[in-house]
């Protein structure tokens, strides 16, 4: 079984490593929510939803470069299809001394570690990004 969020994040990371301007991935509402958060955190420039053959939707993600350097340096994936990784808000620590973010799927939506600590909400730790 595939994990669509892992696939999305790795596609974005590989796009940055290859120096591409944009990458594409299959569409889901969950992926769109993750992309909204990544855009808000300025790890991507923007994203669009395009229809292919009037049936299938595709996400086209524009990658952000700051002075020819990728906005995203690396990611560490925690939750995998065989092992979900759940955390309490008390267990959330800063990533790279506050320069990175943990992305969580909570009952209140996709949040960063800082937002989850403020709202005192835990959930599934998807990945760390910096």
C-alpha positions in Angstrom: 0.0 0.0 0.0 1.3 3.4 -0.9 1.4 6.4 1.4 0.4 9.4 -0.6 2.0 12.0 1.7 5.4 10.3 1.7 5.2 10.2 -2.1 4.3 13.9 -2.3 7.1 15.0 0.0 9.7 12.8 -1.7 8.6 14.2 -5.2 9.0 17.7 -3.9 12.5 16.9 -2.4 13.7 15.2 -5.5 12.4 18.1 -7.6 14.5 20.5 -5.6 17.6 18.2 -5.8 17.2 18.0 -9.6 16.7 21.8 -9.9 13.3 21.6 -11.5 10.8 24.5 -11.6 7.8 22.3 -10.8 6.7 18.8 -10.0 3.4 17.0 -10.3 1.6 14.5 -8.1 -1.8 12.8 -8.1 -4.6 14.8 -6.3 -6.2 14.2 -3.0 -7.8 16.6 -0.5 -5.3 15.5 2.2 -2.3 16.3 -0.1 -3.9 19.7 -0.9 -4.1 20.5 2.9 -0.4 19.5 3.3 0.5 21.7 0.3 -1.5 24.7 1.8 0.6 24.3 5.0 3.9 24.1 3.0 3.0 27.2 1.0 2.1 29.0 4.2 5.6 28.0 5.6 7.2 29.1 2.3 8.7 25.7 1.3 6.9 25.9 -2.0 5.9 28.9 -4.2 2.4 27.7 -5.2 0.3 24.8 -6.5 -2.4 24.3 -9.0 -5.0 21.6 -9.5 -5.3 20.5 -13.2 -7.8 18.1 -14.7 -6.5 15.4 -17.0 -9.0 13.7 -19.3 -12.0 15.2 -17.4 -11.7 12.5 -14.8 -8.3 12.5 -13.1 -7.0 15.5 -11.2 -3.2 16.3 -10.9 -1.4 18.7 -8.5 1.3 20.8 -10.1 3.6 22.2 -7.5 5.8 25.3 -8.2 9.1 25.0 -6.3 10.6 28.0 -4.6 14.2 29.0 -4.9 15.8 31.8 -2.8 18.9 33.2 -4.5 19.2 29.9 -6.5 19.1 27.8 -3.3 16.2 25.5 -2.7 13.7 26.5 0.0 13.7 22.9 1.3 16.9 21.4 2.6 15.8 18.0 3.8 12.9 16.0 5.3 12.6 13.2 7.9 9.6 10.9 7.5 8.1 9.4 10.7 4.7 7.8 9.8 4.9 5.0 7.3 2.2 2.6 6.1 3.3 -0.2 8.4 4.0 2.0 11.4 2.0 5.1 12.3 3.7 7.5 14.6 1.4 9.3 17.1 2.6 12.0 19.5 1.1 14.1 22.3 1.5 17.9 22.1 3.8 17.5 25.2 6.2 15.4 23.2 6.7 17.9 20.3 10.2 19.4 20.3 11.7 22.2 18.1 13.2 21.0 14.8 16.7 22.3 14.1 16.5 24.7 17.0 13.3 26.2 15.6 14.5 26.6 12.0 12.4 23.6 10.8 8.9 22.3 11.4 7.1 19.1 12.3 4.0 18.5 10.3 1.1 16.7 12.1 -2.3 15.4 11.1 -4.5 16.3 14.0 -8.3 16.1 14.6 -8.3 19.9 13.9 -6.5 19.6 10.6 -2.9 19.7 9.4 -0.7 21.7 11.8 2.9 22.5 12.6 4.5 21.5 15.9 4.3 25.1 17.1 0.5 25.4 16.3 -0.2 22.0 17.9 1.6 23.0 21.1 -0.3 26.3 21.3 -3.7 24.6 20.8 -2.6 21.6 23.0 -3.5 19.0 20.3 -1.6 15.9 19.4 -1.9 13.6 16.4 0.0 11.6 13.8 3.5 13.0 13.2 3.9 12.9 9.4 7.4 14.4 8.8 9.9 17.0 9.9 10.9 19.5 7.3 13.7 22.1 7.2 
